[in-house]
């Protein structure tokens, strides 16, 4: 997965690099956030290239997430806030494919991760912890912790991944998927085609 696509023009380079999934951020405080109209344009362009799309949300009413999922034609919702397992279950029961992001920091609990899988989450996204930012930090997460959880269920490894370290991360963690954003940019919100190709390769 390549996350943080900010306009439809970037979709071609993501597809040509060989990525499978593209992430669109719908969290207002993110520097990579887009409005719903831009999200629709990106999702439509991605569908034309055969890419699955993930809409990233944080602490929105679940009815709003459900509505946008179907309205924008998303394939997956990724929850990046403090959503509980019951919130995940509500969306899954409505027919949504859900990924739940968790920051591997001081308060991280493996039990919570297991609860999200039990609630029906297709995958848990393990990201780096930062006292200020939810994601896009460029920091790597604890690969030891991630490796243990990847033996239990579907883990998407995120946090500071790029062409230089991603093969090592995959070898160590054996995740179900990988996710990168800020380390693939030439500037905030603009993906660098060379960095994209290096990451996917």
Helices and strands as residue ranges (DSSP letters): G 8-10, H 11-17, E 21-25, H 36-48, E 52-57, H 62-72, E 76-79, H 85-93, E 98-104, H 110-118, E 123-128, H 143-150, E 155-157, H 166-173, E 177-178, G 182-184, E 185-187, E 190-191, H 193-200
